[in-house]
């Protein structure tokens, strides 16, 4: 019986070897030419629809992004644009002077208080003097009456108009936007604001401007209700800087960048500290990882069959 079992096992092994030699695995041919006509038509239609949809989305994006006559603001080399560059606080001080003497006649900054200027562009004593120049309606007092008082550090910048309706009436229906976050609210940031202030020009041939509107290629629609606000020598800076048109626009844009991001310098300072701390800790963490995992990484696993 043992000899018969050996012969049967040997014969079955020989048959399996012969069978493996005769079997050939067919490779799947997934080329486009081998597909049925119906699938070819469906794939072709899907490709055409995908390409058409992508092209339509790109065209819509370009049409919404800007019209043919609207210019995109160029990128200017701002002194605070670098990763480790801080704001020019002398420029912030001059920019506040521009806002106070020029822009505040129409535009408000209702989210900025006088105390925010302390330690940034002015000393505390200087800011107190600036705040006391305005009259603030406060109250009621002990008799129930409202009264006026000089401004304090905690007061916010005064508004030029009591409400939006009065602002529209005074500006031919146009509502001057609040400038507290205007740099972050406009595509292009300070580049857009600078280009808008410097971009007033005569309309091209064939373009007629309605009365009370001014041509500016950087403004959406190219017709803006704000008259050119700045020009050469529109004011005199306290520090003696020549008040050219470009200098005035640059300083007020720097001031608006600070107003939109008062934490600008602190954010970059903390980011630099984080990078320095990471550069120190990362090699230590990598060494600890190699040290802790060295036992597992250097293990040799050997299979020992049971005897």
LINFENQUI-V799528 format. One record per residue. N is the residue number from 1. RES is the residue in one letter. PHI is phi in radians with two decimals (* if undefined). PSI is psi in whole degrees, -180 to 180 (999 if undefined). NEAR is the number of other C-alpha atoms within 10 Angstrom. Layout:
# LINFENQUI-V799528
n->N res->RES phi->PHI psi->PSI near->NEAR
n->N res->RES phi->PHI psi->PSI near->NEAR
This chain:
# LINFENQUI-V799528
n->1 res->X phi->* psi->-38 near->6
n->2 res->X phi->-1.11 psi->-41 near->6
n->3 res->X phi->-1.15 psi->-38 near->7
n->4 res->X phi->-1.15 psi->-39 near->9
n->5 res->X phi->-1.12 psi->-39 near->10
n->6 res->X phi->-1.14 psi->-41 near->10
n->7 res->X phi->-1.14 psi->-42 near->11
n->8 res->X phi->-1.13 psi->-43 near->11
n->9 res->X phi->-1.12 psi->-43 near->10
n->10 res->X phi->-1.10 psi->-40 near->11
n->11 res->X phi->-1.16 psi->-40 near->11
n->12 res->X phi->-1.14 psi->-37 near->11
n->13 res->X phi->-1.14 psi->-40 near->11
n->14 res->X phi->-1.14 psi->-38 near->11
n->15 res->X phi->-1.16 psi->-39 near->10
n->16 res->X phi->-1.13 psi->-40 near->10
n->17 res->X phi->-1.14 psi->-42 near->10
n->18 res->X phi->-1.15 psi->-37 near->11
n->19 res->X phi->-1.17 psi->-38 near->11
n->20 res->X phi->-1.17 psi->-29 near->9
n->21 res->X phi->-1.29 psi->-32 near->8
n->22 res->X phi->-1.46 psi->-21 near->7
n->23 res->X phi->-1.45 psi->133 near->8
n->24 res->X phi->-2.20 psi->127 near->8
n->25 res->X phi->-1.39 psi->123 near->5
n->26 res->X phi->-1.39 psi->133 near->6
n->27 res->X phi->-1.48 psi->138 near->6
n->28 res->X phi->-1.31 psi->127 near->6
n->29 res->X phi->-1.71 psi->105 near->9
n->30 res->X phi->-1.85 psi->26 near->8
n->31 res->X phi->-1.26 psi->158 near->7
n->32 res->X phi->-1.15 psi->-32 near->11
n->33 res->X phi->-1.23 psi->-24 near->9
n->34 res->X phi->-1.51 psi->-4 near->9
n->35 res->X phi->-1.34 psi->155 near->12
n->36 res->X phi->-1.14 psi->158 near->9
n->37 res->X phi->-1.04 psi->-36 near->10
n->38 res->X phi->-1.11 psi->-43 near->9
n->39 res->X phi->-1.19 psi->-34 near->11
n->40 res->X phi->-1.07 psi->-45 near->14
n->41 res->X phi->-1.12 psi->-42 near->12
n->42 res->X phi->-1.14 psi->-44 near->11
n->43 res->X phi->-1.16 psi->-38 near->12
n->44 res->X phi->-1.12 psi->-43 near->12
n->45 res->X phi->-1.12 psi->-39 near->12
n->46 res->X phi->-1.12 psi->-41 near->12
n->47 res->X phi->-1.13 psi->-42 near->12
n->48 res->X phi->-1.13 psi->-42 near->12
n->49 res->X phi->-1.14 psi->-39 near->12
n->50 res->X phi->-1.14 psi->-45 near->12
n->51 res->X phi->-1.13 psi->-41 near->12
n->52 res->X phi->-1.14 psi->-40 near->12
n->53 res->X phi->-1.13 psi->-41 near->12
n->54 res->X phi->-1.14 psi->-42 near->12
n->55 res->X phi->-1.13 psi->-40 near->12
n->56 res->X phi->-1.15 psi->-41 near->12
n->57 res->X phi->-1.11 psi->-39 near->12
n->58 res->X phi->-1.15 psi->-41 near->12
n->59 res->X phi->-1.14 psi->-42 near->12
n->60 res->X phi->-1.14 psi->-39 near->11
n->61 res->X phi->-1.10 psi->-42 near->11
n->62 res->X phi->-1.18 psi->-37 near->12
n->63 res->X phi->-1.22 psi->-35 near->11
n->64 res->X phi->-1.33 psi->-33 near->9
n->65 res->X phi->-1.11 psi->-44 near->11
n->66 res->X phi->-2.96 psi->147 near->13
n->67 res->X phi->-1.44 psi->175 near->12
n->68 res->X phi->-1.19 psi->-26 near->8
n->69 res->X phi->-1.67 psi->-7 near->11
n->70 res->X phi->-1.62 psi->127 near->15
n->71 res->X phi->-1.59 psi->143 near->17
n->72 res->X phi->-1.53 psi->139 near->17
n->73 res->X phi->-1.17 psi->137 near->20
n->74 res->X phi->-1.23 psi->165 near->11
n->75 res->X phi->-1.60 psi->120 near->12
n->76 res->X phi->-1.74 psi->149 near->12
n->77 res->X phi->-1.41 psi->80 near->9
n->78 res->X phi->-1.23 psi->146 near->15
n->79 res->X phi->-1.18 psi->-22 near->11
n->80 res->X phi->-1.78 psi->15 near->15
n->81 res->X phi->-1.41 psi->-20 near->11
n->82 res->X phi->-1.33 psi->166 near->10
n->83 res->X phi->-1.13 psi->-32 near->10
n->84 res->X phi->-2.01 psi->24 near->11
n->85 res->X phi->-1.79 psi->135 near->14
n->86 res->X phi->-1.76 psi->170 near->16
n->87 res->X phi->-1.22 psi->147 near->19
n->88 res->X phi->-1.43 psi->101 near->17
n->89 res->X phi->-1.25 psi->-24 near->17
n->90 res->X phi->-1.17 psi->-38 near->15
n->91 res->X phi->-1.20 psi->-36 near->20
n->92 res->X phi->-1.08 psi->-41 near->25
n->93 res->X phi->-1.10 psi->-46 near->21
n->94 res->X phi->-1.14 psi->-35 near->25
n->95 res->X phi->-1.14 psi->-36 near->25
n->96 res->X phi->-1.13 psi->-37 near->22
n->97 res->X phi->-1.12 psi->-39 near->21
n->98 res->X phi->-1.14 psi->-44 near->24
n->99 res->X phi->-1.09 psi->-43 near->21
n->100 res->X phi->-1.15 psi->-41 near->13
n->101 res->X phi->-1.59 psi->-20 near->12
n->102 res->X phi->-2.10 psi->-57 near->15
n->103 res->X phi->-1.35 psi->-31 near->18
n->104 res->X phi->-1.21 psi->-10 near->19
n->105 res->X phi->-1.18 psi->-25 near->12
n->106 res->X phi->-2.20 psi->-33 near->17
n->107 res->X phi->-1.82 psi->142 near->21
n->108 res->X phi->-1.76 psi->164 near->20
n->109 res->X phi->-2.42 psi->72 near->22
n->110 res->X phi->-1.30 psi->-9 near->14
n->111 res->X phi->-1.78 psi->10 near->13
n->112 res->X phi->-2.09 psi->129 near->20
n->113 res->X phi->-1.88 psi->163 near->17
n->114 res->X phi->-1.12 psi->-31 near->19
n->115 res->X phi->-1.14 psi->-22 near->19
n->116 res->X phi->-1.19 psi->-20 near->16
n->117 res->X phi->-1.40 psi->-18 near->20
n->118 res->X phi->-1.16 psi->127 near->16
n->119 res->X phi->1.40 psi->-3 near->11
n->120 res->X phi->-1.88 psi->-56 near->17
n->121 res->X phi->-2.19 psi->-18 near->20
n->122 res->X phi->-2.42 psi->161 near->19
n->123 res->X phi->-1.44 psi->169 near->12
n->124 res->X phi->-1.11 psi->-40 near->16
n->125 res->X phi->-1.13 psi->-40 near->11
n->126 res->X phi->-1.15 psi->-40 near->12
n->127 res->X phi->-1.19 psi->-36 near->19
n->128 res->X phi->-1.07 psi->-40 near->19
n->129 res->X phi->-1.13 psi->-41 near->14
n->130 res->X phi->-1.12 psi->-40 near->15
n->131 res->X phi->-1.22 psi->-35 near->23
n->132 res->X phi->-1.26 psi->-10 near->14
n->133 res->X phi->-1.30 psi->-17 near->11
n->134 res->X phi->-1.82 psi->158 near->16
n->135 res->X phi->-1.89 psi->129 near->14
n->136 res->X phi->-2.00 psi->131 near->17
n->137 res->X phi->-1.40 psi->123 near->12
n->138 res->X phi->-2.33 psi->173 near->12
n->139 res->X phi->2.29 psi->-170 near->13
n->140 res->X phi->-1.35 psi->160 near->10
n->141 res->X phi->-1.55 psi->-164 near->9
n->142 res->X phi->-1.12 psi->-25 near->7
n->143 res->X phi->-1.64 psi->2 near->7
n->144 res->X phi->1.49 psi->10 near->8
n->145 res->X phi->-1.80 psi->147 near->9
n->146 res->X phi->-1.38 psi->151 near->11
n->147 res->X phi->-2.48 psi->164 near->12
n->148 res->X phi->-1.88 psi->147 near->11
n->149 res->X phi->-2.51 psi->160 near->12
n->150 res->X phi->-1.16 psi->152 near->15
n->151 res->X phi->-1.17 psi->157 near->21
n->152 res->X phi->-2.15 psi->173 near->20
n->153 res->X phi->-1.08 psi->-30 near->19
n->154 res->X phi->-1.41 psi->-8 near->13
n->155 res->X phi->-1.37 psi->149 near->16
n->156 res->X phi->-1.54 psi->163 near->18
n->157 res->X phi->-1.02 psi->139 near->18
n->158 res->X phi->-1.20 psi->149 near->19
n->159 res->X phi->-1.56 psi->142 near->15
n->160 res->X phi->-1.29 psi->-24 near->15
n->161 res->X phi->-2.28 psi->149 near->15
n->162 res->X phi->-1.21 psi->-29 near->9
n->163 res->X phi->-2.72 psi->173 near->9
n->164 res->X phi->-1.21 psi->-31 near->13
n->165 res->X phi->-1.13 psi->-43 near->12
n->166 res->X phi->-1.13 psi->-34 near->13
n->167 res->X phi->-1.16 psi->-39 near->19
n->168 res->X phi->-1.16 psi->-42 near->14
n->169 res->X phi->-1.10 psi->-39 near->11
n->170 res->X phi->-1.33 psi->-14 near->13
n->171 res->X phi->-2.16 psi->34 near->14
n->172 res->X phi->1.00 psi->38 near->12
n->173 res->X phi->1.61 psi->-12 near->12
n->174 res->X phi->-1.53 psi->137 near->15
n->175 res->X phi->-1.76 psi->112 near->18
n->176 res->X phi->-1.12 psi->127 near->15
n->177 res->X phi->-1.27 psi->154 near->14
n->178 res->X phi->-1.24 psi->139 near->15
n->179 res->X phi->-1.72 psi->8 near->21
n->180 res->X phi->-1.07 psi->-44 near->20
n->181 res->X phi->-2.20 psi->28 near->19
n->182 res->X phi->-1.13 psi->-31 near->19
n->183 res->X phi->-1.18 psi->-39 near->23
n->184 res->X phi->-1.42 psi->-19 near->16
n->185 res->X phi->-1.51 psi->-9 near->11
n->186 res->X phi->-2.04 psi->138 near->12
n->187 res->X phi->-1.15 psi->124 near->13
n->188 res->X phi->1.87 psi->-17 near->16
n->189 res->X phi->1.09 psi->-135 near->18
n->190 res->X phi->-1.18 psi->-23 near->25
n->191 res->X phi->-1.08 psi->-42 near->20
n->192 res->X phi->-1.16 psi->-45 near->23
n->193 res->X phi->-1.11 psi->-43 near->23
n->194 res->X phi->-1.11 psi->-44 near->23
n->195 res->X phi->-1.14 psi->-37 near->24
n->196 res->X phi->-1.15 psi->-42 near->18
n->197 res->X phi->-1.20 psi->-33 near->21
n->198 res->X phi->-1.66 psi->-3 near->19
n->199 res->X phi->-1.68 psi->6 near->18
n->200 res->X phi->-1.18 psi->133 near->19
n->201 res->X phi->-2.75 psi->176 near->11
n->202 res->X phi->-1.29 psi->142 near->12
n->203 res->X phi->-1.15 psi->148 near->15
n->204 res->X phi->-1.19 psi->169 near->8
n->205 res->X phi->-1.07 psi->135 near->6
n->206 res->X phi->1.60 psi->-5 near->6
n->207 res->X phi->-1.86 psi->118 near->9
n->208 res->X phi->-1.84 psi->129 near->11
n->209 res->X phi->-1.72 psi->136 near->14
n->210 res->X phi->-1.24 psi->156 near->10
n->211 res->X phi->-1.09 psi->133 near->7
n->212 res->X phi->1.60 psi->-2 near->12
n->213 res->X phi->-2.00 psi->153 near->15
n->214 res->X phi->-2.26 psi->146 near->19
n->215 res->X phi->-1.48 psi->128 near->24
n->216 res->X phi->-2.54 psi->113 near->25
n->217 res->X phi->-1.16 psi->-16 near->22
n->218 res->X phi->-1.56 psi->-12 near->23
n->219 res->X phi->-1.53 psi->137 near->19
n->220 res->X phi->-1.02 psi->121 near->13
n->221 res->X phi->1.64 psi->-11 near->13
n->222 res->X phi->1.13 psi->-1 near->17
n->223 res->X phi->-2.04 psi->115 near->18
n->224 res->X phi->-2.08 psi->142 near->20
n->225 res->X phi->-1.49 psi->-7 near->18
n->226 res->X phi->-1.56 psi->125 near->17
n->227 res->X phi->-1.17 psi->158 near->12
n->228 res->X phi->-0.95 psi->114 near->16
n->229 res->X phi->-1.43 psi->-25 near->13
n->230 res->X phi->-2.21 psi->156 near->19
n->231 res->X phi->-2.78 psi->177 near->16
n->232 res->X phi->-1.10 psi->134 near->12
n->233 res->X phi->1.04 psi->38 near->12
n->234 res->X phi->-1.23 psi->-21 near->15
n->235 res->X phi->-2.73 psi->175 near->16
n->236 res->X phi->-2.06 psi->121 near->15
n->237 res->X phi->-1.24 psi->145 near->16
n->238 res->X phi->-1.17 psi->-29 near->9
n->239 res->X phi->-1.58 psi->5 near->9
n->240 res->X phi->1.50 psi->4 near->7
n->241 res->X phi->-1.13 psi->134 near->12
n->242 res->X phi->-1.04 psi->127 near->13
n->243 res->X phi->-1.56 psi->64 near->20
n->244 res->X phi->-1.28 psi->165 near->16
n->245 res->X phi->-1.10 psi->-44 near->16
n->246 res->X phi->-1.19 psi->-36 near->15
n->247 res->X phi->-1.16 psi->-42 near->17
n->248 res->X phi->-1.10 psi->-45 near->28
n->249 res->X phi->-1.14 psi->-40 near->24
n->250 res->X phi->-1.13 psi->-43 near->24
n->251 res->X phi->-1.19 psi->-42 near->25
n->252 res->X phi->-1.23 psi->-31 near->24
n->253 res->X phi->-1.20 psi->-39 near->28
n->254 res->X phi->-1.12 psi->-41 near->27
n->255 res->X phi->-1.11 psi->-40 near->29
n->256 res->X phi->-1.21 psi->-32 near->26
n->257 res->X phi->-1.13 psi->-43 near->22
n->258 res->X phi->-1.14 psi->-40 near->22
n->259 res->X phi->-1.09 psi->-37 near->24
n->260 res->X phi->-1.34 psi->-30 near->19
n->261 res->X phi->-2.36 psi->78 near->16
n->262 res->X phi->-1.09 psi->-21 near->17
n->263 res->X phi->-1.58 psi->16 near->11
n->264 res->X phi->-0.96 psi->-55 near->16
n->265 res->X phi->-1.19 psi->-41 near->16
n->266 res->X phi->-1.14 psi->-38 near->12
n->267 res->X phi->-1.09 psi->-45 near->13
n->268 res->X phi->-1.20 psi->-35 near->16
n->269 res->X phi->-1.14 psi->-43 near->15
n->270 res->X phi->-1.19 psi->-36 near->11
n->271 res->X phi->-1.12 psi->-39 near->14
n->272 res->X phi->-1.15 psi->-41 near->14
n->273 res->X phi->-1.12 psi->-38 near->12
n->274 res->X phi->-1.14 psi->-42 near->12
n->275 res->X phi->-1.13 psi->-41 near->11
n->276 res->X phi->-1.15 psi->-42 near->11
n->277 res->X phi->-1.13 psi->-39 near->11
n->278 res->X phi->-1.14 psi->-40 near->13
n->279 res->X phi->-1.11 psi->-29 near->11
n->280 res->X phi->-1.44 psi->-43 near->11
n->281 res->X phi->-1.37 psi->-31 near->12
n->282 res->X phi->-1.07 psi->-45 near->11
n->283 res->X phi->-1.09 psi->-37 near->11
n->284 res->X phi->-1.14 psi->-43 near->12
n->285 res->X phi->-1.11 psi->-40 near->12
n->286 res->X phi->-1.12 psi->-40 near->11
n->287 res->X phi->-1.14 psi->-42 near->12
n->288 res->X phi->-1.12 psi->-38 near->12
n->289 res->X phi->-1.10 psi->-45 near->11
n->290 res->X phi->-1.13 psi->-36 near->13
n->291 res->X phi->-1.22 psi->-44 near->11
n->292 res->X phi->-1.23 psi->-36 near->11
n->293 res->X phi->-1.63 psi->0 near->11
n->294 res->X phi->-1.10 psi->-32 near->11
n->295 res->X phi->-1.15 psi->-45 near->9
n->296 res->X phi->-1.28 psi->-37 near->9
n->297 res->X phi->-1.23 psi->-29 near->10
n->298 res->X phi->-1.71 psi->8 near->8
n->299 res->X phi->-1.24 psi->146 near->8
n->300 res->X phi->-1.98 psi->118 near->6
n->301 res->X phi->-1.75 psi->122 near->6
n->302 res->X phi->-2.16 psi->136 near->6
n->303 res->X phi->-1.61 psi->124 near->5
n->304 res->X phi->-2.00 psi->107 near->6
n->305 res->X phi->-1.17 psi->146 near->5
n->306 res->X phi->-1.12 psi->144 near->4
n->307 res->X phi->-1.49 psi->999 near->3
